[in-house]
Amino acid sequence: MKHDDAATGSPETDNTQAPLRRRKAHIRETNEAQLLACAEAVFAERGLEGASTAMIAERAGLPKANLHYYFPTKLALYRRVLEDLFEDWHRAADTFECSDDPVEAIGGYVRAKMDLSRRRPLGSKVWASEIIHGAEHMQDILKERVKPWLDSRVKVIESWIARGLLAPTDPETLMFMIWATTQHYADFDAQIIALKGKRALTQKAFDAATEDVVRLVIRACGAVSSSDTAAK
């Protein structure tokens, strides 16, 4: 009896369909990334209320129907932008896991956050606008994702303080200060440009500003390298 490969799911059929599935997955990932980038820009410029899926689809160069295939509503797309930005910020704090040296960990975190402000200023503006307007559409993100993430960093900072590697300080205040300073370079870039009398910070100028911020934060929290402490 002859078997239908498609019906039985034979290896021959799977091998034939695998490239097609990979191609479709790649197209989907590419379209989603393009839509998210364009949505981030439109939401930053217009806000949630002023933006429309038609505007986002037009900027992405895709039919509006394609947008709704990936994201059924404007709010779903908006939340995806916020969640994607949080994941980037979450990864920036990997330095807390990579090093138990507060100078390295905090310095690395500040550098990563400054880099994100340079690379994703529009996303930072979307996040800031949502918070300023009461965080109506991301209360669950703040409570279920940001809060546990912050609490885990607070414990690390408390351990550094207990070991004499940081000056006694409120860990949450330290984290808020880092957020405010690093995100200032994204959310208030127009103010920085106007006051400095430049069009925009060059990569060299931004790198210099980053190191200034790192030094100020390290100095403010009295961070001491664990290697220096061990050598005493």
C-alpha positions as CSV (number, residue, x, y, z in Angstrom):
1,M,0.0,0.0,0.0
2,K,1.3,3.5,-1.0
3,H,1.4,6.0,1.9
4,D,0.7,9.7,1.5
5,D,3.8,11.4,2.8
6,A,1.9,14.6,3.6
7,A,-0.6,12.7,5.7
8,T,1.9,10.6,7.5
9,G,4.4,13.3,8.1
10,S,7.3,11.3,6.7
11,P,10.9,12.5,7.0
12,E,10.9,13.2,3.2
13,T,7.9,15.6,3.6
14,D,9.4,17.3,6.7
15,N,12.7,17.9,4.9
16,T,10.9,19.4,2.0
17,Q,8.7,21.7,4.1
18,A,11.4,22.8,6.6
19,P,13.0,25.5,4.3
20,L,9.5,26.9,3.6
21,R,8.7,27.1,7.3
22,R,12.1,28.8,8.0
23,R,11.4,31.3,5.2
24,K,8.0,32.1,6.5
25,A,9.4,32.5,10.1
26,H,12.1,34.8,8.8
27,I,9.5,36.9,6.9
28,R,7.3,37.1,10.0
29,E,10.2,38.2,12.2
30,T,11.3,40.8,9.7
31,N,7.8,42.2,9.3
32,E,7.3,42.3,13.1
33,A,10.6,44.0,13.7
34,Q,9.8,46.6,11.0
35,L,6.4,47.3,12.4
36,L,7.7,47.6,16.0
37,A,10.4,50.1,14.9
38,C,7.9,52.2,13.0
39,A,5.3,52.0,15.8
40,E,8.0,53.1,18.3
41,A,8.6,56.2,16.2
42,V,5.0,57.0,15.6
43,F,4.0,56.5,19.3
44,A,7.0,58.7,20.3
45,E,5.9,61.5,17.9
46,R,2.1,61.3,18.3
47,G,1.4,59.5,21.6
48,L,-1.0,56.6,21.9
49,E,-4.1,58.6,21.2
50,G,-2.7,60.5,18.3
51,A,-1.2,57.5,16.6
52,S,-3.1,55.2,14.3
53,T,-2.4,51.8,12.8
54,A,-2.8,53.3,9.4
55,M,0.1,55.8,10.1
56,I,2.3,52.9,11.4
57,A,1.5,50.7,8.5
58,E,2.2,53.5,6.0
59,R,5.6,54.2,7.6
60,A,6.4,50.5,7.6
61,G,5.5,50.3,3.9
62,L,3.1,47.5,4.6
63,P,-0.7,47.2,4.0
64,K,-2.8,47.9,7.1
65,A,-4.2,44.4,6.9
66,N,-0.7,43.0,7.4
67,L,-0.3,45.1,10.6
68,H,-3.5,43.7,12.0
69,Y,-2.4,40.2,11.1
70,Y,0.6,40.5,13.5
71,F,-1.0,42.9,16.0
72,P,-4.9,42.8,16.2
73,T,-5.2,46.2,17.9
74,K,-3.3,49.4,18.3
75,L,-3.1,48.8,22.0
76,A,-1.6,45.3,21.5
77,L,1.1,46.9,19.3
78,Y,1.7,49.7,21.9
79,R,2.1,47.2,24.7
80,R,4.5,45.1,22.6
81,V,6.7,48.2,22.1
82,L,6.7,48.8,25.9
83,E,7.5,45.1,26.6
84,D,10.3,45.0,24.0
85,L,11.9,48.1,25.6
86,F,11.7,46.6,29.1
87,E,13.4,43.5,27.8
88,D,16.3,45.6,26.5
89,W,16.6,47.4,29.8
90,H,16.4,44.0,31.6
91,R,19.3,42.8,29.5
92,A,21.2,45.9,30.4
93,A,21.2,44.9,34.0
94,D,23.0,41.6,33.3
95,T,26.1,43.2,34.7
96,F,24.6,42.6,38.1
97,E,24.8,38.8,37.4
98,C,28.2,39.0,35.5
99,S,30.2,40.6,38.3
100,D,30.0,40.8,42.1
101,D,32.3,43.9,42.0
102,P,30.0,47.0,42.4
103,V,32.3,49.2,40.4
104,E,32.2,46.9,37.5
105,A,28.5,46.0,37.8
106,I,27.2,49.5,38.4
107,G,29.5,51.0,35.8
108,G,28.5,48.4,33.2
109,Y,24.9,49.0,33.9
110,V,25.2,52.7,33.5
111,R,27.1,52.3,30.2
112,A,24.5,49.8,28.9
113,K,21.6,52.2,29.9
114,M,23.4,55.2,28.2
115,D,23.9,53.1,25.1
116,L,20.2,52.3,25.0
117,S,19.4,56.0,25.3
118,R,21.5,56.6,22.3
119,R,20.2,53.6,20.3
120,R,16.5,53.7,21.3
121,P,15.7,57.3,22.3
122,L,12.2,57.0,20.8
123,G,11.4,53.9,22.8
124,S,12.5,55.7,26.0
125,K,10.2,58.6,25.1
126,V,7.3,56.2,24.6
127,W,7.9,54.7,28.1
128,A,8.3,58.1,29.7
129,S,5.1,59.4,28.2
130,E,3.2,56.4,29.4
131,I,4.5,56.8,32.9
132,I,3.8,60.6,32.9
133,H,0.2,59.9,31.9
134,G,-0.3,57.5,34.8
135,A,0.9,54.2,33.3
136,E,-2.7,53.2,32.6
137,H,-1.7,50.6,30.0
138,M,1.3,49.1,31.8
139,Q,0.3,48.6,35.4
140,D,0.7,44.9,35.0
141,I,4.2,45.3,33.4
142,L,5.3,47.5,36.3
143,K,3.9,45.2,39.1
144,E,4.6,41.8,37.6
145,R,7.9,42.4,35.7
146,V,9.6,45.6,36.7
147,K,9.0,45.3,40.4
148,P,10.5,41.7,40.8
149,W,13.4,42.7,38.6
150,L,14.1,45.8,40.7
151,D,13.7,43.8,43.9
152,S,16.4,41.4,42.8
153,R,18.8,44.3,42.1
154,V,18.0,45.9,45.5
155,K,19.1,42.6,47.2
156,V,22.4,42.7,45.4
157,I,23.0,46.4,46.3
158,E,22.1,45.6,50.0
159,S,24.7,42.9,50.1
160,W,27.4,45.3,48.8
161,I,26.4,47.8,51.5
162,A,26.6,45.1,54.2
163,R,30.1,44.1,53.0
164,G,31.3,47.7,53.0
165,L,31.6,47.9,49.2
166,L,29.0,50.7,48.9
167,A,28.2,53.6,51.2
168,P,24.9,53.2,53.2
169,T,22.2,54.3,50.8
170,D,18.7,53.4,49.8
171,P,19.1,50.9,46.9
172,E,15.9,52.0,45.2
173,T,16.9,55.7,45.3
174,L,20.2,54.7,43.7
175,M,18.4,52.8,40.9
176,F,16.0,55.7,40.3
177,M,18.9,58.1,40.1
178,I,20.6,55.9,37.5
179,W,17.4,55.7,35.4
180,A,16.7,59.4,35.6
181,T,20.3,60.3,34.6
182,T,20.7,57.8,31.8
183,Q,17.2,58.2,30.3
184,H,17.6,62.0,30.4
185,Y,19.9,61.7,27.4
186,A,17.0,60.1,25.5
187,D,13.9,61.9,26.8
188,F,15.4,65.4,27.0
189,D,17.8,65.2,24.1
190,A,16.3,68.3,22.6
191,Q,17.1,70.2,25.7
192,I,20.7,68.9,25.8
193,I,21.2,69.9,22.1
194,A,19.8,73.4,22.7
195,L,21.8,74.0,25.8
196,K,25.0,72.7,24.3
197,G,24.5,74.6,21.1
198,K,25.0,71.5,19.0
199,R,22.8,69.5,16.6
200,A,23.3,66.3,18.3
201,L,26.0,64.6,20.4
202,T,28.6,62.8,18.3
203,Q,29.5,59.3,19.2
204,K,32.7,60.6,20.7
205,A,30.9,63.2,22.8
206,F,28.3,60.7,23.9
207,D,31.0,58.3,25.0
208,A,32.6,61.1,27.0
209,A,29.3,61.9,28.6
210,T,28.8,58.3,29.4
211,E,32.1,58.0,31.3
212,D,31.3,61.2,33.1
213,V,28.0,59.8,34.3
214,V,29.7,56.5,35.3
215,R,32.2,58.4,37.4
216,L,29.6,60.6,39.0
217,V,27.4,57.6,39.9
218,I,30.3,55.5,41.3
219,R,31.4,58.5,43.3
220,A,27.9,59.3,44.6
221,C,27.3,55.8,45.9
222,G,30.8,55.4,47.3
223,A,31.4,52.2,45.3
224,V,34.6,50.4,46.2
225,S,36.1,47.6,44.0
226,S,35.9,44.2,45.8
227,S,39.4,43.5,44.6
228,D,40.7,46.7,46.4
229,T,38.9,45.6,49.6
230,A,40.4,42.1,49.4
231,A,43.9,43.6,49.0
232,K,43.7,45.5,52.2
